[in-house]
Amino acid sequence: IFEDAPYREYHGHTRDILDLSWSKHDFLLSSSMDKTVRLWHISRQECLCCFHHIDFVTSIAFHPRDDRFFLSGSLDGKVRLWNIPEKKVASWTELPDGHLITAVGFASKEGTIVAAGSHRGLCVFYETDGLKYHTQIQVRSTRGRNARGHKITGIQAIPSASFGEDKLLITSNDSRIRLYNMKDKSL
């Protein structure tokens, strides 16, 4: 079913690639320890655009409805919403208390809420418009050795049709997958 040779290889990053994100129109974002995000298209060999950061870019996510925008999370603690056609940051915010961003994602399929996860298990929610603070949760077990927060490794919205209400999957390096109700942020 799979070919031995890749369909296409993309070259441009100079350090390890940390994350990928596909858009609904066959665009690909890649983030790297070279402090860049690169935009590609499946039909082209060359990089279409390069978005520079000041630290490693650990996580990226295309907007689920409008792939002219994407999120990036970086070890500088900043969440950035990028405008691709204008090739600039539309808005940005910073996680509190020196938290390092390890995962970003849109917490709703409409793309109205953004989630940013940290290396200490903090997940902060922002309104996409202006990246205004909304709320936060601590992703951890209630007792035992996992009671302290662990690095958030993934954030994925699940459409409401699956469960009746919007849900959010959050993975962490304590070997857990947690499913949250987005209405009240409960497990």
C-alpha positions in Angstrom: 0.0 0.0 0.0 2.9 2.4 0.7 5.7 3.0 -1.8 9.4 2.6 -0.6 10.3 6.0 -2.0 8.6 9.1 -0.6 6.2 11.1 -2.8 8.1 14.2 -2.1 10.9 15.4 0.2 11.0 18.9 1.5 14.3 20.5 2.4 14.9 23.8 4.2 15.1 23.3 7.9 18.6 23.2 9.4 17.7 21.5 12.7 15.3 18.9 14.0 11.7 19.2 12.9 9.4 19.2 16.0 5.8 19.4 14.6 3.7 19.3 11.5 0.2 20.6 10.6 -1.9 20.0 7.5 -4.5 22.4 6.2 -7.7 21.5 4.5 -6.3 22.8 1.2 -3.1 20.6 1.2 -0.8 23.1 2.7 1.8 21.8 5.2 3.4 23.7 8.1 6.6 22.4 9.7 8.2 23.7 12.9 11.8 23.2 13.9 14.6 23.7 16.4 16.0 26.1 13.8 13.5 28.6 15.2 11.4 28.7 12.1 8.0 27.6 10.7 8.0 26.8 7.0 5.0 26.7 4.7 4.8 24.1 2.0 2.3 22.8 -0.6 2.0 19.3 -1.7 2.2 20.4 -5.4 5.5 22.3 -4.9 9.1 21.3 -4.0 10.2 24.6 -2.5 9.3 26.4 0.7 6.5 29.0 0.1 7.3 31.1 3.2 9.4 31.1 6.3 8.2 32.5 9.6 11.0 33.4 12.1 10.8 33.0 15.9 13.3 33.8 18.6 13.3 30.2 20.1 12.5 26.6 19.2 9.0 26.3 17.7 7.6 23.3 19.6 4.0 23.2 18.2 1.9 24.5 15.3 -1.7 24.3 14.2 -3.6 25.5 11.2 -6.8 27.3 11.9 -9.6 24.7 11.4 -11.8 27.0 9.3 -9.5 29.5 7.8 -6.1 28.2 6.7 -4.8 31.7 6.1 -4.0 31.6 9.8 -2.0 29.3 12.1 -0.9 29.1 15.7 2.7 28.6 16.9 4.0 27.9 20.3 7.6 28.3 21.2 10.0 27.9 24.1 10.0 31.6 24.6 6.6 31.1 26.2 4.7 32.9 23.5 1.6 31.8 21.6 1.4 33.5 18.2 -1.5 33.7 15.7 0.1 34.3 12.3 -1.6 35.8 9.2 0.0 33.9 6.3 -0.9 36.3 3.4 0.5 39.2 5.3 3.4 37.1 6.6 3.2 38.6 10.1 1.9 38.0 13.6 -1.7 39.0 13.9 -1.6 38.7 17.7 0.4 37.1 20.4 0.3 36.4 24.2 2.6 34.9 26.7 2.0 32.0 29.2 2.3 33.1 32.9 5.2 32.5 35.2 7.8 31.4 32.6 5.9 28.3 31.4 7.5 26.8 28.2 5.0 26.0 25.5 5.0 22.3 24.5 1.6 22.1 22.6 -0.9 24.4 20.9 -4.1 23.7 19.2 -7.6 25.1 18.5 -9.9 24.0 21.3 -13.0 24.2 19.1 -13.7 23.1 15.5 -14.8 26.6 14.8 -11.4 27.9 15.8 -12.8 30.5 18.3 -10.8 29.2 21.3 -7.1 28.5 21.4 -5.3 26.1 23.9 -1.7 26.3 24.9 -0.1 23.6 27.0 3.1 23.9 29.0 6.0 21.7 30.3 4.4 21.8 33.8 0.9 20.7 32.8 -0.8 24.1 32.6 -3.3 24.4 29.8 -4.4 28.0 29.1 -7.3 28.9 26.9 -7.6 32.1 24.9 -10.1 33.6 22.6 -8.7 33.4 19.1 -9.7 37.0 18.4 -6.8 39.0 20.0 -5.6 36.0 22.0 -7.5 37.3 25.1 -7.2 35.2 28.2 -10.3 32.9 28.8 -9.5 30.4 31.5 -6.9 27.7 32.4 -6.8 24.2 33.8 -4.0 22.2 35.4 -3.7 18.8 33.6 -2.7 16.3 36.3 -4.0 13.4 38.4 -5.7 14.3 41.7 -3.3 12.1 43.8 -0.2 9.9 43.6 3.0 10.6 41.8 1.1 12.1 38.9 -0.5 14.8 41.1 2.0 17.3 39.9 1.6 18.6 36.4 3.3 16.8 33.5 4.4 18.1 30.1 1.4 18.5 27.8 2.3 16.7 24.5 -0.8 17.1 22.4 -4.1 19.1 22.1 -6.9 18.0 19.8 -10.5 19.2 19.5 -13.2 16.7 18.8 -16.3 17.8 17.0 -19.6 18.0 18.9 -21.3 15.5 16.7 -19.2 12.7 18.3 -20.4 13.3 21.8 -23.2 15.9 21.7 -20.9 18.6 23.1 -17.4 19.9 22.1 -14.6 17.8 23.7 -10.9 18.3 23.9 -8.3 15.6 24.1 -5.1 16.5 25.9 -2.1 14.1 26.1 0.7 14.4 28.6 4.0 12.6 29.3 2.5 10.8 32.3 1.2 8.3 29.8 -2.4 9.7 30.0 -5.0 10.8 27.5 -7.6 13.0 29.0 -10.9 14.0 27.5 -12.3 17.3 28.6 -15.7 18.8 28.2 -15.2 22.2 26.6 -18.4 23.7 28.1 -17.1 23.6 31.7 -13.5 22.2 31.2 -14.3 19.1 33.3 -12.8 15.7 32.8 
